[in-house]
Amino acid sequence: MEPDICQHLQAIHTLKVEHEHVCEECIKTGDEWLHLRTCQTCGVTLCCNDSPNQHMQKHYHKTKHPVISSAEPGERWLWCNVDEIMVEY
């Protein structure tokens, strides 16, 4: 059975991936991060909610870009911030 997914997740046809494996904002301030997430609207890679600065969450609140993916090796999932739905791929 196919899981229910929202329109935001359905709109993802090409996955944006990170290339440098750094949080661009933490680098600017010399801070550290735990995990990285990639915005599926603009492709920016920033730190997760478990990181001290929570840059991806701030990015979402500023831009309203709905879907992120894990940028961590071996993790294959998408998360919709609007509908709070996760799908693995």
C-alpha positions as CSV (number, residue, x, y, z in Angstrom):
1,M,0.0,0.0,0.0
2,E,1.3,3.4,-1.0
3,P,1.7,5.8,2.0
4,D,-0.3,9.0,1.9
5,I,2.0,11.9,1.0
6,C,1.2,15.6,0.7
7,Q,1.3,17.8,-2.4
8,H,4.7,19.2,-1.3
9,L,6.3,15.8,-1.3
10,Q,4.6,14.8,-4.5
11,A,6.1,17.9,-6.2
12,I,9.6,16.6,-5.7
13,H,10.7,15.1,-9.0
14,T,14.5,15.7,-8.9
15,L,16.4,15.4,-5.6
16,K,18.7,18.3,-4.7
17,V,21.8,17.0,-3.0
18,E,24.6,18.7,-1.0
19,H,28.1,18.7,-2.3
20,E,30.3,20.1,0.4
21,H,28.8,18.5,3.6
22,V,28.9,21.7,5.7
23,C,26.4,24.1,7.2
24,E,27.0,27.3,5.3
25,E,25.8,29.4,8.2
26,C,27.8,27.6,10.9
27,I,30.9,28.0,8.8
28,K,30.4,31.8,8.8
29,T,30.2,31.9,12.6
30,G,32.7,29.2,13.4
31,D,30.1,27.0,15.0
32,E,29.6,23.2,14.8
33,W,26.6,21.2,13.8
34,L,25.4,17.6,14.3
35,H,23.5,16.7,11.1
36,L,22.8,18.4,7.8
37,R,19.6,18.9,5.8
38,T,19.2,20.0,2.2
39,C,16.3,22.3,1.2
40,Q,14.5,20.7,-1.8
41,T,13.3,24.1,-3.1
42,C,16.6,26.1,-3.3
43,G,19.3,23.4,-2.6
44,V,20.9,25.1,0.4
45,T,22.4,22.7,3.0
46,L,22.1,23.7,6.7
47,C,22.2,22.2,10.1
48,C,19.4,20.2,11.7
49,N,17.1,20.9,14.7
50,D,19.4,19.0,17.0
51,S,22.3,21.3,16.1
52,P,22.8,24.4,18.4
53,N,21.9,26.9,15.7
54,Q,19.0,25.1,13.9
55,H,19.8,26.9,10.7
56,M,17.5,24.8,8.5
57,Q,14.5,25.4,10.8
58,K,15.3,29.2,10.6
59,H,15.5,28.9,6.8
60,Y,12.1,27.3,6.7
61,H,10.5,30.0,8.8
62,K,12.1,32.7,6.7
63,T,11.4,31.2,3.2
64,K,8.5,28.8,3.8
65,H,10.3,26.2,1.5
66,P,8.4,23.1,2.6
67,V,10.6,20.0,2.0
68,I,14.0,19.0,3.2
69,S,16.1,15.9,2.8
70,S,18.8,14.4,5.0
71,A,22.2,15.2,3.7
72,E,23.8,12.5,5.9
73,P,25.4,9.5,4.2
74,G,23.2,6.5,4.3
75,E,20.0,8.4,5.2
76,R,17.4,8.6,2.4
77,W,14.3,10.5,3.5
78,L,12.3,13.6,2.8
79,W,10.4,15.7,5.4
80,C,7.6,18.1,4.8
81,N,7.7,20.9,7.4
82,V,4.2,22.1,6.5
83,D,2.4,18.7,6.8
84,E,4.9,17.0,9.1
85,I,5.2,14.0,6.9
86,M,8.3,11.9,6.3
87,V,8.9,9.5,3.5
88,E,11.9,7.3,2.8
89,Y,13.1,6.8,-0.7
